[in-house]
Structure formats: structure tokens, C-alpha cells
Amino acid sequence: MKSEHSVPTMKDVAREAGVALGTVSKVVNGIPVGESYRLRVEEAIKKLNYQVNSYAQGLKANKTYTVALLLPNTEDPFFASLAYHINLSLLKRRYRMLLCCTVNSDQEQEYITMAQQNKVDGIIGLTYNPNLQIEENTPFVAIDRSMGSKIPCVASDNFAGGQLAAEKLADLGCTNVAFLRIGSSLDNEPNKRKAGFENGCLSRGLSYKMKILNDGEPFEEFTRFLSEHIHDGRLSFDGIFCVTDRLAYLIIKTLRQLNLRVPEDVQVIGFDGIRVFPGAEHVCSTIVQPVPEIAEMCVNLLLQENISAKPPLVCLPVTYVSGGTTREGEI
Amino acid sequence: MKSEHSVPTMKDVAREAGVALGTVSKVVNGIPVGESYRLRVEEAIKKLNYQVNSYAQGLKANKTYTVALLLPNTEDPFFASLAYHINLSLLKRRYRMLLCCTVNSDQEQEYITMAQQNKVDGIIGLTYNPNLQIEENTPFVAIDRSMGSKIPCVASDNFAGGQLAAEKLADLGCTNVAFLRIGSSLDNEPNKRKAGFENGCLSRGLSYKMKILNDGEPFEEFTRFLSEHIHDGRLSFDGIFCVTDRLAYLIIKTLRQLNLRVPEDVQVIGFDGIRVFPGAEHVCSTIVQPVPEIAEMCVNLLLQENISAKPPLVCLPVTYVSGGTTREGEI
């Protein structure tokens, strides 16, 4: 006997939507169906306030409808934005997201093991530990770092972004530019920004110098590098590409302390597309990473059933946005 | 028969640590034990690489060792910091955290229902929907908003923070100040900043004016308000308290567009303690919310077994930090 106020079942949803039970199941489980079917099922789900009991469903299907996201933290604005958009991409497919912030790279292995033992359906990870062990039966999608041919990697097109930065500086009238980098020396995707920038400089005839620090080297090395290139109060560079907006932010402060005006004396372009607050302007002129598209791609690749069809590396297009540290107005 | 490489069990941990099995169980489940016991157990867990199988454990104990966090998003820097610290507080107790970003307040009820059906052990929520229904058997801790006597609310001491802002402006030589607010008119904890500020102004003899906008009212109302208080190029306020750092950030931009210098012509204090990047300076002089302490308190209250002992409202102390939009140097 069914009471008037019983919890709606998948059958009720199928009846309401006028589709087969299997179609509802597919939609609920994130398996592609025709757009019009998906919309009808989603409408019925909403109307009946049908709730997937993922826990019970997990026991039955040996699925948990849960995905773990490994990130260093959510305080860095780029990671914060990734966490938000991956969360939205999962929730709209009725998957739950476990957030695992990895204070240091030692914890990455611990959380991956934990996630596997908790039988998550997959893991999306932005990790730094070069020796991570990932069991083959746990689907994994890596962000920004290739981890072998069986694990898809999703990233911005970092090479094209570096090249775009050089081209923009050339368009903006620069002739003598610098590339500044600090960070992990791990062989990861963002490190392609350098090669792309060099390529752009060469193709546009820009002279360039590079100053590259590894994690742990003092920031003052940049200050010294810049000071060494000041003669009679003038910086010999008219453009600087910084490998992240965070670095650009610090470099702009340093330039101002050295009595150089940005963008009048030197134009600066960063990378990432960070804003102080959502909706506020960018912190600098920047190559913007397509975070919502990266999130969608990670989730799609992770939940795709046909593993053999998964591409090893997906690079998504970046865009340039002026953020007040370049001289667009004058051209 | 036990193989050499079998997965370590709780018994192995107890043997390694030299403690009773029950002590290991308590540590693993986040139940307080003596500090020295906890350290020994944690060391043994690390040494043996013991992994709690929360999923199996959940089936046995009817517990999932999972907590859901409801937040509007992780792109706003204050929410991003909350998500990070709550994640750390849960992970160190070996609880998993489901992140549920609620793009709009309609979704809050949906995610709470979903979390309940997924049998999470509890929910921590920073929500705006005034009509949320929460089942009594799901422990819930609210951030920034009282939701009835059975649901503990954790917040900064917003009243004291407002008062501190007024006192600081008085200490910094201001005599005629303004209070600016935009946001939800919901009866929540952050709205006590206004009363605290008024109280501080009265006790220190500051003249003050207030300009309060509701969500949806155009920001230009603030520009008009400020313009109306400029006579012969001078603003009649020498200090402004903005209800958030985000508002302060926008107001400082507006003041500069009105040819007013910050902090020379007018000093500005915000609220929250936002930095552009972790470790960078604050975006303005500000009342800093104790985010790690808020996170710990939420998790402690949520996982505390004895419900009757839970306080209805916990207000945690705030601090003032100069961030370049006030004139500390001159005093």
C-alpha cells in the first residue's frame, strides 16, 4: 500500500516524464540521453522533488555517486574557483563531491588511498607528489599534470597562453621583455607557459630575458634581477610576463617600490585570471584560464564509461583580458 | 591466516601504540582521549599506514563519517577560507566533507534533503533561505545565522567587531564617520555589526551617518550618498566603516574616482580580513574574522555527542589589522 505522501520513486519520475524507467536511471546516473528526454526527466524530478538516495543506490549498484576532489587548498583564488565549478558540474549530475585539501604533498597519497577505500566512483586531482600510486580500478582525472597514458589530464592550453602573452606585449608596443617564474620544477602543464612565451617572442622579434626561481628560493632574487636592469632610473624591459597572477601582483608591488610606474614605464601580464572578489576587475592584465570549461571537462571524462576513448591530454583555450597593467587605451 | 602484506587493522594500531582497542576507536572517531594517547595512536596510524574504511564502518555503525558543508560558493574569498578550514578540521578527525555549493537559496533545501537522505552524520551550513526545514535527527550547525534554539550558531563576535571599528576610527583621529552596508536584510549575525558600530560611535562621541542598501539596490546609491557629502572638494566624513571588505574595496575605488585620497582624506575600515592571495597583505584595514577558530568550533559542536550541552550561539573574538587604508603611521 502506498500512502499519499510517500517518497517519490524512480518509477514515479518515469510516469511523470512519460519515459522508460531506464531513461530516468540514465539521467540520474549521468549517462547521456537525448536532450529532450533529459529535460523531461529533470523537470519531473524537480516537480516530484525526487531525491536520489545515493547511499542505498551505492550499495545496490556498487556505486557511491561520489567523487573526491584533491586540491592543495581553497584559499588560493584559482583553486577556489576550480573547487566551485567542479562542485557545480558534479552536483548538476547528482554526484556528490568530497573535498580533500592536501596541506602538503605527503597527504595526497593518504587521501587517494582513503578515497579508494571509501569506494568513491572517481577522483579528480590537482596534485604535486611525483610518486603518487593510483589503483587502476579507480577512475582518475588529473588537472595540470600528465600522470601516464591511462589517466586523462585536463589543463588550459598553457603553451598558447604563453605565446599569447608575448604577442600581446608585442602588439602593445614592447620590444624588450622579461619572463619571470617561481614555482614547482615538476614537469607539469603550466610549465609550458615558458616555451610558449619564448616561441611568441621569437616569432615577433622581441628580445627577452628569463629569470626562473624554484620553490623555496627567496623572492628577493626577482628584486635583484629587476634592479640590475635599471639604468638611470629606467628599466631596460618595457614588458614583463609573470607565470601567475600571484607573481604579477607581487612583481607590480616591487616595481612600484623601485619607483617604476605600471603600465606607463613597464607593462605587466600575468596568468590565471584572478579577481579579488567575484565580479570585480582582474588583479592585472592576464591570460584567463577557462575554469568552468576545465571543470566540465574533468567531470565528463571522469564519468565517461568508455575508458579507451579517454584522451590523455585535453588543452582548453585561454583568452587575454586587460586588467589595467597594460596600455590598451593608447593604441 | 594473515599475509605479510595484509592491510593493517585497528588491532594492529592498538598493539603498535600500546593502548587498548577502545582508545584507537575513540581517536579514529574523533572522540576526545588524553593528549598523549591521541599522539601515540596517531603515530601508530601513520607508521602502519592504517586507513579507516569509513564506508564499511558506516554500514556497521550506521554512521557515514561524512559531513556536508553548505555554502553559497567558494569563489568569495571568505567562503573559500571557511571551506578550507572546515575541510582541514574534519579531515584531521578522519571525517569526510561533502561540499554543496548553493548557487541560489532555493537549492539550500534541496541539498539539505539530499544530505539527510544520504545519511550524512551532520551538516554545517551558511544559508540564506529563511524557511529551511531541518529534520531533528540530523545534527546541524549554522554559521552566521541563528536557526532556533536546537541548532547551534557559530559566528564572529560581530557586535564587538562593529564597536572595534568605531573605536579604531576614533583612535585614528576621526570625528565624523559613516557606516555603509549592502546585503541581506535577513536577521543574521553579521547585521549586528551596525549596532556595535553605533554603540562605539556613541561611547566615543563620534558623529555618524548611515547609508544602508538592500540586496538588489544599485551601488550608485552609495556614490550619490558620498557625492552629497562633498563640499568644496572635501568629504565631510573623515572615516568610513564598510560592512564587508568587498564593500570597502568598491567604496575605496569610488572615493578615488571622486578625487578623494585614502587614507589621507578619509580612512576606511572593512570587515572580514580578506587577502588577494594567501600570505599577501589585506585588501584594506579590516576587522578580521577568526576563520580557523570558527571552523574548529563548528566541527566540535557538530560531532559532540551530548546534544543538550550545545550552546545556541557562539561568538568568537575578532581582531583589527591595519591594511593601508587607515593612518596608523601618523599616530
Interface residues (C-beta under 8 A of the other chain):
Chain A: N49 Q51 V52 N53 S54 Y55 L59 T64 T66 L69 N73 T74 E75 D76 P77 A80 S81 A83 Y84 N87 L88 L91 R96 M97 L98 L99 C100 C101 V103 E110 Y111 T113 M114 Q117 N118 K119 R246 Y249 L250 I274 V276 F277 P278 A280 V283
Chain B: N49 Q51 V52 N53 S54 Y55 L59 T64 T66 L69 N73 T74 E75 D76 P77 A80 S81 A83 Y84 N87 L88 L91 R96 M97 L98 L99 C100 C101 V103 Y111 T113 M114 Q117 N118 K119 R246 Y249 L250 I274 V276 F277 P278 A280 V283
